[in-house]
Amino acid sequence: MPETSDALQAVHDVAAGTAVLLDVRREDEWDDIRAEGATHWPLSRLQNEEMPDIAPETRIYVHCAAGKRAEEAREILIAHGFADVINIGGLADWQNAGGEIE
């Protein structure tokens, strides 16, 4: 499960361009508010085995609204060959770690 330090590291890595932040919330949630620099890929797409166009060795930080969907997404991504996937929890965890929203 998510650790505060993971969200802090995510903010740093995404800003540095060394990792991808994947938002797995629904479209309406994404339209309302989102983390700056995030890529939107709803959990439903992952559940349908539609994988994002991200190199398998790329570090991926995944978040949803609170962390439960992000954990399911993390497990799906790992099962499909993505080696470095970290659940940072919810959008509030990103914000609390200093991440910008838009």
matplotlib code that plots the C-alpha trace (Angstrom):
import matplotlib.pyplot as plt

x = [0.0, 1.0, 3.7, 4.1, 7.7, 6.5, 4.4, 7.3, 9.6, 6.9, 6.7, 10.4, 10.7, 7.8, 9.2, 12.6, 11.1, 12.4, 9.0, 5.4, 2.4, -0.6, -4.1, -6.5, -9.7, -12.8, -13.1, -15.5, -13.0, -10.1, -12.2, -12.8, -9.2, -5.9, -2.3, -0.1, 1.9, -0.3, -1.3, -4.9, -5.5, -8.7, -8.7, -11.4, -9.0, -6.5, -9.2, -9.9, -6.2, -5.5, -2.1, -0.6, 2.2, 4.9, 8.2, 8.1, 11.2, 9.8, 9.0, 5.3, 3.6, -0.1, -2.9, -6.7, -8.9, -7.9, -5.6, -7.8, -8.1, -4.5, -3.5, -5.6, -4.0, -0.5, -1.2, -2.6, 0.4, 2.9, 1.1, 1.5, 5.3, 5.7, 8.5, 8.5, 5.0, 4.3, 0.9, 1.1, -2.5, -4.9, -4.8, -4.6, -1.4, 0.1, -1.0, 0.2, 3.6, 3.9, 2.6, 0.7, -2.8, -4.6]
y = [0.0, 3.6, 5.3, 9.0, 8.8, 7.2, 10.3, 12.6, 10.6, 10.7, 14.5, 14.6, 11.9, 13.2, 16.8, 15.5, 13.5, 10.2, 8.6, 8.7, 9.5, 7.5, 8.6, 5.7, 7.5, 7.8, 10.4, 12.7, 12.7, 13.5, 16.4, 17.9, 18.0, 16.4, 16.2, 18.4, 16.2, 13.1, 10.7, 9.6, 5.9, 4.8, 1.5, 0.2, 0.2, -1.7, -4.2, -4.6, -5.4, -2.1, -1.1, 2.4, 3.1, 3.3, 1.4, -1.6, -0.5, 3.0, 3.8, 4.3, 6.0, 5.3, 7.1, 7.3, 9.1, 7.2, 4.3, 1.2, 1.5, 2.4, -0.8, -2.8, -0.9, -1.6, -5.3, -5.4, -3.4, -5.7, -8.8, -7.3, -6.9, -3.4, -3.9, -0.7, 0.3, 2.2, 3.0, 6.5, 6.4, 9.2, 12.7, 14.2, 12.2, 13.8, 17.3, 16.7, 15.8, 19.1, 18.0, 20.6, 20.2, 21.7]
z = [0.0, -0.5, 1.6, 2.1, 0.9, -2.4, -3.1, -2.3, -4.6, -7.3, -7.3, -7.7, -10.4, -12.5, -12.4, -13.4, -16.3, -15.0, -14.3, -15.5, -13.2, -14.3, -13.2, -13.3, -12.2, -14.3, -17.0, -15.0, -12.1, -14.5, -16.0, -12.6, -11.3, -12.1, -11.1, -13.3, -15.7, -15.2, -18.0, -17.8, -18.3, -16.6, -14.6, -16.9, -19.8, -17.8, -16.8, -20.6, -21.1, -22.9, -21.8, -22.0, -24.5, -21.9, -22.0, -19.6, -17.7, -17.0, -13.4, -13.2, -10.2, -10.2, -8.3, -8.2, -5.7, -2.6, -3.5, -3.9, -7.7, -8.0, -6.3, -8.7, -11.6, -10.2, -10.0, -13.6, -14.9, -13.2, -14.5, -18.0, -17.7, -16.3, -13.8, -11.7, -10.6, -7.4, -5.9, -4.4, -3.2, -4.1, -5.6, -2.1, -1.4, -4.5, -3.4, 0.2, -1.2, -3.0, -6.4, -8.4, -9.7, -12.6]

ax = plt.figure().add_subplot(projection="3d")
ax.plot(x, y, z, "-o")
ax.set_aspect("equal")
plt.show()
